[in-house]
Amino acid sequence: MKHVKTILIPLGVLLLLLCLAILFSGLYQSYRLTMAVIALGASLIVFLVSYGLEHKNAKALQNQMDDIFAENSEITSNLVNQVSIPCALVESDGTIVWRNESMKKIYTEPDIIGVQPHFDFSAPLVAIPMEHAGSVYQVMSIPVHREKDARAMLFQYWLDRTEAAHYQRLFEEQMPYVALIYIDNYEELAADVQFHRTSVFSEVERLIAEMVKSVDGVYRRYENGRFFVVFEAQHLARLEQEHFSLLEQAHAIDTGTNMLVSLSISVGAADRIQHADESARQAMELALGRGGDQAVIKKGGGYMFYGGRRQPEALQSRVKMRLFSKALRQLFDNAGDVFIAGHSRPDMDCIGAALGVATCARQAGSRAYIVLGDQNTMIDHALELIRENRTYSGMLISPEQAERIMRPTSVLVVVDTQRVGSLVAPKLLEMASRVVVIDHHRRGADHIDNPTLHFLEARASSTSELVTEMIQYFDTNLRPPAFVCGTLLAGITIDTKHFAFNVGSRTFEAAGYLRKNGADTSMVKQMFQDDMESFGDVATTVRSAEILIGGVALASVGEEVKNAPLIAAKSADELIGIKGIEAAFVLGRDGETISVSGRSLGKINVQLICERIGGGGHLTMAGAQISEMELDEAETLVRNVIEQYMQEVSETV
């Protein structure tokens, strides 16, 4: 019966072919027709028999399969009901229409929303982790469609992963993390003859030993003032909760000098100790680039910062600058063109530093270009002086022009920024084979990676100060033009608020060098002059300021005001000159972007606050840009960040 189709159907086809052969054969007409009819009848009989047998066979097979499925369906239903895996049928609104015995024991609510508040019937069918009644489950879903009533449901089953999660948590908690601890101002301390070297080292090591003991770790000192620490991951939360109190404890050590002990701490959090060590080294580089006296944790691709609220003490040694200037001279000697780029909407510090670097490039025989994008009205006078000078007038180019003429032998010098996101022409970074970075801001997480040369000094007042020192060591025969010296002096003046904030002895020495070489103070004064309209806008913004906790002023420039970012910066400068105000934040809209200008007298670190809203800068002067947000929403965001920062400061104190 199983092979009826394979036997009878070919036989019927042969009989049909025989019928045709007889019909067209050479036999007598009467015999030929009779034999053909007989053959045709036989073939029809064979076809009918085969069809009947096949139909009977198929029906018998169907009945047999129905019996099997009916029997297995009952068995399957009993198995699903008694299996130890919790199972349930859930409708589109989350209602549970059926659950097995295991599910009844752990969950009795009428719908699934109670344990899965974000239940979405149309969500992709992926494994979802879930915790319930102290257990960890992996929820799996299978769509079920009933043709009888056209209902769509989900069949859920919960796989218990409690034990696996327990061992995973143990693994993560006992994972070894690597920490590095440096005395970051060791060279400055050692240069002072009154430095109590032995007692300071002993006290620092005692404090580190106590901290390491509290986290059940081990440490080793491998250089003067440098320590290597390993501890389990579960103790990192405690260090973060204490805001790395070791930083403040080190400040209390008597050094015998007027300087404090400044520590930098880095923690590498990774699943393998080799990766943790590499992360710790990258975090330490970032901590030192931000001026030290802080802790940096690198976990995955993100960074977390603690401390760093004090203004770093000014450097006294010039050895690093001499070496950098010599290396830069060698680089320029072998370069065809030098492209100098700063941040978008450059200020006086940026344009002054760019002019100083361009002067050095010309001294080395290279062609220099200053890349400018959207201009700030504050530098209009400086740009006018550049265009009036024959030697420098052809240096100013747009980012598009720079991209067209840059060659593989060219050098890109980035001044007054180290963040990729704030660079006026980010594409030039990809095109340049050699990159130099000169900046005085604290290093951010999105800094330019692996430059050929870099001089990053957060303890300097301005980038113009750094470039002024560089000019002095670049070439003994170099005499910068008077208008270049005036622009550099203007850059120092604007970043120090007329030599009132963040000023060290080297700042005055740089200013003295510029004045000696022809810097005109009256020209500097002209660069800062305001028109009546701008002065009125600043006054209106200052009057509208709101005083928050801790003496922090918050204000916004009116939507109708022209050059709102510039007015915001000037308003912030004016606000911190008012008695009782320790810091100021002013917002101003420019098209689709809201600029935030932060200023401080030094007690409040505006750079840390601006970092939390996507910006950066310096302890006493920082900024940020906020996109896709209304002005009042941005003001609320800044207010919340300020209040959070002030609360953390009060908890630390």
PLY file of the C-alpha trace (Angstrom):
ply
format ascii 1.0
element vertex 653
property float x
property float y
property float z
element edge 652
property int vertex1
property int vertex2
end_header
0.00 0.00 0.00
2.88 2.37 0.68
4.22 1.99 -2.87
0.97 2.08 -4.88
1.91 5.37 -6.48
5.34 4.15 -7.59
3.95 0.95 -9.21
0.51 1.60 -10.69
1.03 5.09 -12.09
4.04 4.08 -14.28
2.05 1.01 -15.42
-0.89 3.23 -16.43
1.47 5.50 -18.38
2.87 2.46 -20.28
-0.62 1.29 -21.20
-1.49 4.74 -22.47
1.64 4.79 -24.62
0.72 1.27 -25.89
-2.73 2.58 -26.87
-1.16 5.34 -28.93
1.29 2.94 -30.54
-1.51 0.56 -31.63
-3.60 3.42 -32.94
-0.87 4.55 -35.31
0.54 1.10 -36.15
0.26 -0.68 -39.53
-2.40 -3.20 -38.45
-5.77 -3.52 -40.14
-8.13 -0.69 -39.43
-10.73 -2.84 -37.53
-8.13 -4.59 -35.35
-6.16 -1.40 -34.71
-9.16 0.54 -33.34
-10.39 -2.32 -31.14
-6.99 -2.95 -29.61
-6.50 0.79 -28.97
-9.84 1.03 -27.14
-8.96 -2.03 -25.04
-5.56 -0.51 -24.11
-7.16 2.84 -23.26
-9.74 1.18 -21.04
-7.05 -0.79 -19.25
-5.03 2.35 -18.61
-8.08 4.17 -17.22
-8.82 1.27 -14.92
-5.22 1.31 -13.67
-5.40 5.09 -13.02
-8.68 4.84 -11.13
-7.46 1.94 -9.02
-4.21 3.74 -8.18
-6.10 6.94 -7.25
-8.48 5.06 -4.97
-5.73 3.13 -3.25
-3.66 6.32 -2.80
-6.60 8.22 -1.29
-7.33 5.36 1.09
-3.67 5.15 2.08
-3.44 8.93 2.78
-6.61 8.90 4.90
-5.35 5.98 6.97
-2.01 7.77 7.50
-3.78 10.98 8.58
-5.92 9.10 11.10
-2.82 7.44 12.46
-0.96 10.79 12.83
-3.99 12.42 14.48
-4.01 9.69 17.09
-0.29 10.15 17.70
-0.55 13.97 18.03
-3.59 13.75 20.25
-1.77 11.37 22.55
1.45 13.47 22.51
-0.50 16.71 23.05
-1.88 15.36 26.29
1.57 14.16 27.31
3.13 17.55 26.38
0.48 19.44 28.32
1.18 17.35 31.40
4.93 17.80 31.00
4.72 21.60 30.62
2.42 21.78 33.64
4.70 19.68 35.84
8.13 20.82 34.58
10.30 22.75 37.06
10.73 25.71 34.69
8.12 28.46 35.34
5.96 28.93 32.23
3.01 31.18 31.36
0.80 32.27 28.47
0.55 36.07 28.35
-1.83 38.21 26.31
-0.85 41.46 24.60
-1.96 43.59 27.59
0.15 41.53 30.01
-2.70 39.43 31.41
-1.67 35.87 32.31
-4.22 33.42 30.87
-2.41 30.25 31.96
0.59 29.31 34.09
2.11 25.99 35.10
2.59 24.72 38.63
6.15 26.07 38.93
4.99 29.55 37.98
2.11 29.37 40.50
4.61 28.74 43.29
6.69 31.88 42.61
4.25 34.31 40.99
0.49 34.57 41.56
-0.37 38.05 40.29
-3.01 38.22 37.50
-0.71 40.00 35.05
2.98 40.08 34.19
3.32 43.88 34.68
3.99 43.48 38.39
7.33 41.81 37.76
8.00 43.21 34.28
6.93 46.89 34.45
8.35 47.58 30.99
6.56 44.66 29.33
6.13 45.30 25.60
4.28 42.70 23.56
5.76 43.99 20.29
9.37 44.15 21.52
11.99 41.93 19.86
12.04 38.38 21.20
15.34 38.45 23.08
16.43 37.10 26.44
15.61 39.59 29.21
17.30 39.45 32.65
14.93 39.84 35.60
15.07 39.63 39.40
12.14 38.35 41.48
11.86 37.16 45.07
15.64 37.08 45.51
16.23 35.01 42.39
17.63 35.97 39.00
15.84 34.77 35.88
16.40 34.94 32.16
13.00 35.46 30.55
12.47 33.85 27.13
9.39 34.51 24.97
7.85 32.61 22.04
4.91 34.03 20.01
1.74 31.91 19.94
-1.00 32.47 17.30
-4.41 30.76 17.67
-6.29 30.38 14.40
-9.51 29.49 16.18
-10.09 32.93 17.72
-7.22 34.89 16.06
-5.63 35.64 19.44
-1.92 36.48 19.67
-0.10 35.59 22.89
3.38 35.06 24.23
4.59 31.85 25.80
7.11 32.85 28.50
9.44 30.59 30.37
11.83 31.75 33.10
15.25 30.15 33.29
16.72 30.34 36.79
20.17 31.97 36.64
20.53 32.70 40.36
23.50 30.43 40.91
25.25 31.60 37.73
24.64 35.24 38.71
26.03 34.52 42.17
29.30 33.18 40.80
29.47 35.98 38.26
29.05 38.53 41.05
31.78 36.81 43.05
34.06 36.91 40.01
33.36 40.60 39.44
33.82 41.50 43.12
37.11 39.60 43.41
38.46 40.85 40.10
41.86 42.53 40.65
41.96 46.25 39.90
45.23 48.14 39.46
45.87 51.58 40.94
48.83 53.94 40.54
49.65 56.67 43.07
52.14 59.43 42.21
53.45 62.41 44.13
52.84 64.62 41.10
54.75 67.70 42.38
57.79 65.70 43.48
60.22 67.65 41.26
59.02 71.02 42.59
59.28 69.81 46.19
62.72 68.28 45.67
64.01 71.53 44.14
63.44 73.33 47.46
66.40 72.94 49.85
64.04 73.07 52.84
62.05 70.04 51.64
61.78 67.35 54.35
62.32 64.51 51.91
62.61 61.54 54.26
59.77 62.45 56.59
57.44 63.35 53.71
58.09 60.05 51.93
57.54 58.11 55.14
54.27 59.91 55.85
52.99 59.45 52.30
53.81 55.74 52.41
52.10 55.41 55.80
48.91 56.98 54.45
48.99 54.75 51.38
49.60 51.65 53.51
46.54 52.51 55.66
44.37 53.02 52.59
45.55 49.77 50.99
44.96 47.87 54.22
41.39 49.19 54.40
40.66 47.66 50.96
42.52 44.37 51.62
45.05 45.12 48.89
48.80 45.10 48.41
51.19 47.84 47.26
54.79 48.30 46.20
56.90 51.45 45.82
58.83 51.23 42.55
60.20 54.78 42.16
60.61 57.92 44.21
57.10 59.02 45.01
55.40 56.33 42.88
53.37 53.36 44.12
51.70 50.35 42.49
48.54 49.03 44.18
46.34 45.97 43.55
42.99 45.46 45.28
39.69 43.66 44.69
36.95 45.34 42.68
34.39 45.16 45.50
36.31 47.84 47.46
36.27 50.49 44.72
32.80 51.69 45.73
34.12 52.52 49.20
36.97 54.63 47.83
34.51 56.48 45.59
32.13 57.05 48.50
35.00 58.62 50.45
35.94 60.70 47.38
39.48 59.29 47.70
40.19 60.95 51.05
43.90 60.16 50.59
44.10 63.27 48.39
43.12 65.58 51.26
45.14 63.65 53.85
48.30 64.26 51.82
47.71 68.03 51.95
48.17 67.95 55.74
51.75 66.63 55.53
54.41 69.12 56.64
56.85 69.49 53.73
59.06 72.19 55.26
58.19 74.43 52.30
55.20 76.58 51.38
53.98 73.84 49.01
51.53 71.03 49.75
51.99 67.38 48.83
49.89 66.75 45.72
48.95 63.19 44.79
47.52 61.79 41.56
45.63 58.49 41.77
44.54 56.38 38.83
42.48 53.17 38.88
42.20 50.75 35.99
38.97 48.73 36.16
39.02 45.80 33.70
38.29 42.06 33.64
41.96 41.11 33.19
44.88 42.42 35.20
46.89 43.25 32.07
44.04 45.41 30.78
43.58 46.94 34.23
47.24 47.93 34.29
46.98 49.56 30.86
43.81 51.41 31.88
45.49 52.65 35.07
48.40 54.07 33.06
46.04 55.84 30.66
44.06 57.25 33.59
47.28 58.49 35.23
48.30 60.27 32.05
44.92 61.97 32.04
45.17 62.88 35.74
48.57 64.50 35.27
47.35 66.29 32.14
44.54 67.78 34.22
46.99 69.27 36.71
47.19 66.42 39.20
45.82 66.42 42.76
42.93 64.18 41.73
41.80 60.60 41.18
40.76 59.23 37.79
39.02 55.88 37.26
39.02 54.32 33.80
36.36 51.67 33.32
35.80 50.52 29.76
35.84 53.60 27.55
34.61 56.00 30.27
36.34 58.06 32.94
35.26 59.21 36.40
36.98 62.08 38.22
37.37 62.86 41.92
39.15 65.77 43.55
40.99 68.31 41.42
39.18 71.24 43.04
42.34 73.16 44.00
44.26 75.44 41.70
47.59 73.74 40.84
50.68 75.61 41.99
52.66 77.31 39.25
55.71 75.51 37.90
59.13 76.95 38.64
61.34 74.75 36.45
61.72 75.64 32.77
63.55 72.46 31.74
60.47 70.92 30.16
59.81 74.04 28.08
63.41 74.16 26.84
63.25 70.54 25.68
59.88 71.08 24.01
61.07 74.21 22.18
64.15 72.40 20.90
62.06 69.44 19.65
59.55 71.79 17.99
62.36 73.63 16.20
63.65 70.34 14.78
60.14 69.42 13.66
59.62 72.78 11.91
63.02 72.53 10.19
61.83 69.37 8.43
58.31 70.59 7.66
57.09 72.19 4.46
54.00 73.94 5.81
52.75 74.55 9.34
48.99 74.78 9.94
47.90 76.31 13.25
44.35 75.64 14.46
42.57 76.48 17.70
39.08 75.98 19.01
35.92 77.17 17.32
35.04 80.83 17.94
38.64 81.68 19.02
39.34 84.21 21.75
42.37 86.46 22.30
44.36 83.72 24.01
43.81 81.40 21.04
44.68 83.96 18.35
47.67 85.25 20.34
49.11 81.73 20.74
48.50 81.02 17.04
50.41 84.18 16.04
53.29 83.24 18.32
53.56 79.74 16.79
53.34 81.23 13.28
56.25 83.54 14.13
58.34 80.53 15.21
57.43 78.64 12.02
58.54 81.59 9.86
61.82 81.76 11.78
62.41 78.09 10.88
61.77 78.81 7.18
58.33 77.15 6.98
55.14 78.59 5.54
52.59 79.16 8.30
48.80 79.25 8.04
46.32 80.14 10.79
43.02 78.28 10.35
39.95 80.33 11.35
36.29 79.35 11.25
33.44 81.28 12.84
34.98 84.43 14.25
34.47 86.03 17.63
33.94 89.79 17.59
36.39 90.02 20.48
39.30 89.32 18.12
38.23 91.72 15.34
40.91 94.26 16.25
43.63 91.59 16.30
42.53 90.24 12.90
42.61 93.77 11.51
46.22 94.18 12.66
47.14 90.86 11.01
45.58 91.85 7.69
47.41 95.20 7.76
50.77 93.44 8.11
52.18 92.28 4.76
54.11 89.38 6.23
51.16 87.93 8.13
48.17 88.95 5.98
48.22 85.79 3.85
48.29 83.46 6.84
44.57 83.54 7.62
42.72 80.75 5.82
39.45 78.85 6.24
39.20 75.15 7.19
38.17 74.32 3.60
41.27 76.03 2.21
43.47 74.20 4.72
42.04 70.84 3.68
42.82 71.58 0.02
46.46 72.62 0.47
47.61 70.38 3.33
50.30 67.89 2.27
51.73 64.76 3.92
54.83 66.70 5.02
52.78 69.40 6.76
52.61 69.82 10.54
49.40 70.64 12.40
49.78 72.67 15.61
46.71 72.76 17.87
46.65 75.67 20.35
44.42 76.54 23.32
42.50 73.25 23.14
43.16 69.54 23.25
39.60 68.33 22.73
38.72 66.87 19.34
35.14 68.06 19.62
36.08 71.73 20.04
38.68 71.91 17.26
37.85 74.36 14.47
38.84 71.86 11.76
38.67 68.23 13.03
39.37 66.79 9.56
42.89 68.20 9.66
43.71 65.76 12.47
43.08 62.86 10.11
45.05 64.46 7.26
48.14 65.52 9.24
50.91 62.99 9.74
52.45 65.05 12.59
50.41 66.83 15.26
51.58 69.19 18.02
49.33 70.23 20.92
49.97 73.29 23.14
47.34 74.00 25.79
46.82 75.17 29.37
43.40 73.62 29.97
42.89 70.52 32.05
42.81 67.42 29.91
39.41 65.99 29.08
38.36 62.45 28.23
38.06 63.32 24.51
41.60 64.67 24.17
43.72 64.28 21.04
45.44 60.89 21.19
49.13 60.28 20.56
50.34 63.67 19.24
53.89 63.85 17.91
54.71 66.56 20.47
52.62 68.06 23.22
52.99 70.65 25.95
50.00 70.50 28.29
50.37 72.56 31.44
47.24 73.15 33.49
49.23 75.29 35.93
49.91 77.97 33.32
47.67 81.04 33.20
47.10 80.84 29.44
48.33 79.28 26.22
49.77 82.68 25.29
52.02 82.45 28.36
53.28 79.03 27.24
53.93 80.24 23.68
55.72 83.35 24.99
58.12 81.11 26.94
58.51 78.86 23.89
59.52 81.85 21.72
62.34 82.69 24.13
63.89 79.21 23.81
62.99 78.51 20.17
65.76 80.65 18.66
68.07 83.17 20.33
67.85 85.41 17.24
64.04 85.47 17.19
62.49 88.88 17.81
58.69 88.77 17.49
57.00 91.84 15.94
55.40 94.34 18.31
51.84 93.55 17.23
52.46 89.83 17.86
53.74 90.65 21.35
50.69 92.88 21.92
48.31 90.07 20.90
50.10 87.59 23.17
49.89 90.07 26.05
46.18 90.53 25.34
45.74 86.74 25.48
47.42 86.59 28.89
45.41 89.58 30.10
42.02 88.14 29.14
42.69 84.73 30.71
44.01 86.20 33.97
41.24 88.84 34.22
43.84 91.62 34.01
46.38 89.69 36.13
43.95 89.08 38.98
43.46 85.27 38.80
45.61 82.22 38.16
48.81 84.26 38.02
52.27 82.95 38.87
55.72 84.45 38.77
56.27 83.07 35.27
53.15 84.89 34.09
54.67 88.26 35.01
58.01 87.23 33.50
56.26 86.41 30.20
54.42 89.74 30.30
57.70 91.55 30.99
59.34 89.88 27.98
56.45 90.92 25.72
56.50 94.50 27.02
60.26 94.64 26.48
59.77 93.58 22.83
57.23 96.26 22.00
53.83 95.14 23.32
51.65 98.25 23.48
49.38 98.32 26.52
47.14 100.94 24.89
46.61 98.55 21.97
45.72 95.82 24.46
43.19 98.15 26.04
41.64 98.84 22.63
41.14 95.12 22.07
38.86 94.98 25.13
36.74 98.03 24.41
32.95 97.54 24.23
30.37 99.49 22.29
27.40 101.01 24.11
24.99 98.28 23.00
27.18 95.46 24.27
27.82 97.30 27.54
24.06 97.67 28.04
23.42 93.98 27.29
26.05 92.97 29.84
24.53 95.25 32.47
21.04 93.82 31.84
22.31 90.25 32.11
24.18 90.96 35.34
21.06 92.52 36.93
19.01 89.42 36.06
21.39 86.98 37.78
20.07 84.55 40.38
22.29 83.76 43.38
22.36 80.05 44.20
23.80 78.14 47.14
27.47 78.83 47.92
27.50 82.22 46.21
27.11 80.90 42.66
25.44 83.33 40.24
23.35 81.99 37.34
22.01 84.15 34.50
20.91 83.96 30.86
21.36 86.42 28.02
18.12 87.48 26.35
17.12 85.60 23.20
17.07 88.84 21.17
20.64 89.89 22.08
23.28 89.80 19.34
26.57 87.95 19.94
24.99 86.23 22.94
27.98 83.92 23.66
30.32 86.93 23.86
27.87 88.83 26.09
27.59 85.71 28.29
31.38 85.54 28.73
31.66 89.24 29.59
28.70 89.03 31.97
30.32 86.13 33.81
33.53 88.16 34.14
31.56 91.06 35.61
29.58 88.89 38.02
32.62 87.45 39.81
33.73 91.01 40.47
30.68 91.52 42.69
31.12 91.03 46.43
29.69 87.75 47.72
29.80 85.91 44.38
32.32 83.05 44.28
31.44 81.73 40.80
29.19 82.66 37.90
27.55 80.81 35.02
25.90 82.68 32.16
24.07 81.11 29.20
23.65 82.61 25.74
22.01 81.21 22.62
23.77 81.27 19.25
21.50 79.68 16.64
20.79 76.09 17.68
23.59 76.05 20.26
23.56 77.41 23.81
26.96 78.51 25.12
27.70 78.32 28.85
30.45 80.54 30.30
31.73 79.71 33.79
33.99 81.92 35.93
35.31 81.45 39.45
37.46 83.14 42.06
39.17 79.80 42.75
37.19 78.19 45.57
34.71 76.58 43.17
36.06 74.55 40.24
33.94 75.64 37.28
35.81 73.23 35.01
34.41 70.21 36.86
30.90 71.64 36.59
31.23 72.38 32.87
32.61 68.88 32.25
29.37 67.39 33.50
27.43 69.21 30.79
29.86 68.23 28.03
32.42 71.05 28.26
35.72 71.72 29.96
38.34 74.35 30.56
40.21 75.60 33.61
39.54 75.80 37.32
38.67 79.52 37.20
37.39 79.74 33.62
35.48 77.08 31.68
32.70 76.69 29.18
30.36 74.26 27.48
27.91 74.07 24.60
24.43 72.54 24.80
22.49 71.55 21.69
18.87 70.61 20.99
17.51 72.27 24.12
15.51 75.38 24.96
17.20 78.13 26.95
15.08 77.64 30.07
15.69 73.86 29.94
19.43 74.43 29.64
19.33 76.83 32.59
17.55 74.18 34.67
20.19 71.61 33.68
23.05 73.90 34.70
21.31 74.75 37.99
20.92 71.04 38.85
24.56 70.31 38.07
25.71 73.24 40.22
23.57 72.10 43.16
24.85 68.52 42.81
28.47 69.72 42.76
27.98 71.96 45.81
26.36 69.08 47.71
29.35 66.83 46.93
31.73 69.54 48.12
29.84 69.92 51.41
29.87 66.13 51.94
33.61 66.00 51.32
34.26 68.83 53.76
0 1
1 2
2 3
3 4
4 5
5 6
6 7
7 8
8 9
9 10
10 11
11 12
12 13
13 14
14 15
15 16
16 17
17 18
18 19
19 20
20 21
21 22
22 23
23 24
24 25
25 26
26 27
27 28
28 29
29 30
30 31
31 32
32 33
33 34
34 35
35 36
36 37
37 38
38 39
39 40
40 41
41 42
42 43
43 44
44 45
45 46
46 47
47 48
48 49
49 50
50 51
51 52
52 53
53 54
54 55
55 56
56 57
57 58
58 59
59 60
60 61
61 62
62 63
63 64
64 65
65 66
66 67
67 68
68 69
69 70
70 71
71 72
72 73
73 74
74 75
75 76
76 77
77 78
78 79
79 80
80 81
81 82
82 83
83 84
84 85
85 86
86 87
87 88
88 89
89 90
90 91
91 92
92 93
93 94
94 95
95 96
96 97
97 98
98 99
99 100
100 101
101 102
102 103
103 104
104 105
105 106
106 107
107 108
108 109
109 110
110 111
111 112
112 113
113 114
114 115
115 116
116 117
117 118
118 119
119 120
120 121
121 122
122 123
123 124
124 125
125 126
126 127
127 128
128 129
129 130
130 131
131 132
132 133
133 134
134 135
135 136
136 137
137 138
138 139
139 140
140 141
141 142
142 143
143 144
144 145
145 146
146 147
147 148
148 149
149 150
150 151
151 152
152 153
153 154
154 155
155 156
156 157
157 158
158 159
159 160
160 161
161 162
162 163
163 164
164 165
165 166
166 167
167 168
168 169
169 170
170 171
171 172
172 173
173 174
174 175
175 176
176 177
177 178
178 179
179 180
180 181
181 182
182 183
183 184
184 185
185 186
186 187
187 188
188 189
189 190
190 191
191 192
192 193
193 194
194 195
195 196
196 197
197 198
198 199
199 200
200 201
201 202
202 203
203 204
204 205
205 206
206 207
207 208
208 209
209 210
210 211
211 212
212 213
213 214
214 215
215 216
216 217
217 218
218 219
219 220
220 221
221 222
222 223
223 224
224 225
225 226
226 227
227 228
228 229
229 230
230 231
231 232
232 233
233 234
234 235
235 236
236 237
237 238
238 239
239 240
240 241
241 242
242 243
243 244
244 245
245 246
246 247
247 248
248 249
249 250
250 251
251 252
252 253
253 254
254 255
255 256
256 257
257 258
258 259
259 260
260 261
261 262
262 263
263 264
264 265
265 266
266 267
267 268
268 269
269 270
270 271
271 272
272 273
273 274
274 275
275 276
276 277
277 278
278 279
279 280
280 281
281 282
282 283
283 284
284 285
285 286
286 287
287 288
288 289
289 290
290 291
291 292
292 293
293 294
294 295
295 296
296 297
297 298
298 299
299 300
300 301
301 302
302 303
303 304
304 305
305 306
306 307
307 308
308 309
309 310
310 311
311 312
312 313
313 314
314 315
315 316
316 317
317 318
318 319
319 320
320 321
321 322
322 323
323 324
324 325
325 326
326 327
327 328
328 329
329 330
330 331
331 332
332 333
333 334
334 335
335 336
336 337
337 338
338 339
339 340
340 341
341 342
342 343
343 344
344 345
345 346
346 347
347 348
348 349
349 350
350 351
351 352
352 353
353 354
354 355
355 356
356 357
357 358
358 359
359 360
360 361
361 362
362 363
363 364
364 365
365 366
366 367
367 368
368 369
369 370
370 371
371 372
372 373
373 374
374 375
375 376
376 377
377 378
378 379
379 380
380 381
381 382
382 383
383 384
384 385
385 386
386 387
387 388
388 389
389 390
390 391
391 392
392 393
393 394
394 395
395 396
396 397
397 398
398 399
399 400
400 401
401 402
402 403
403 404
404 405
405 406
406 407
407 408
408 409
409 410
410 411
411 412
412 413
413 414
414 415
415 416
416 417
417 418
418 419
419 420
420 421
421 422
422 423
423 424
424 425
425 426
426 427
427 428
428 429
429 430
430 431
431 432
432 433
433 434
434 435
435 436
436 437
437 438
438 439
439 440
440 441
441 442
442 443
443 444
444 445
445 446
446 447
447 448
448 449
449 450
450 451
451 452
452 453
453 454
454 455
455 456
456 457
457 458
458 459
459 460
460 461
461 462
462 463
463 464
464 465
465 466
466 467
467 468
468 469
469 470
470 471
471 472
472 473
473 474
474 475
475 476
476 477
477 478
478 479
479 480
480 481
481 482
482 483
483 484
484 485
485 486
486 487
487 488
488 489
489 490
490 491
491 492
492 493
493 494
494 495
495 496
496 497
497 498
498 499
499 500
500 501
501 502
502 503
503 504
504 505
505 506
506 507
507 508
508 509
509 510
510 511
511 512
512 513
513 514
514 515
515 516
516 517
517 518
518 519
519 520
520 521
521 522
522 523
523 524
524 525
525 526
526 527
527 528
528 529
529 530
530 531
531 532
532 533
533 534
534 535
535 536
536 537
537 538
538 539
539 540
540 541
541 542
542 543
543 544
544 545
545 546
546 547
547 548
548 549
549 550
550 551
551 552
552 553
553 554
554 555
555 556
556 557
557 558
558 559
559 560
560 561
561 562
562 563
563 564
564 565
565 566
566 567
567 568
568 569
569 570
570 571
571 572
572 573
573 574
574 575
575 576
576 577
577 578
578 579
579 580
580 581
581 582
582 583
583 584
584 585
585 586
586 587
587 588
588 589
589 590
590 591
591 592
592 593
593 594
594 595
595 596
596 597
597 598
598 599
599 600
600 601
601 602
602 603
603 604
604 605
605 606
606 607
607 608
608 609
609 610
610 611
611 612
612 613
613 614
614 615
615 616
616 617
617 618
618 619
619 620
620 621
621 622
622 623
623 624
624 625
625 626
626 627
627 628
628 629
629 630
630 631
631 632
632 633
633 634
634 635
635 636
636 637
637 638
638 639
639 640
640 641
641 642
642 643
643 644
644 645
645 646
646 647
647 648
648 649
649 650
650 651
651 652
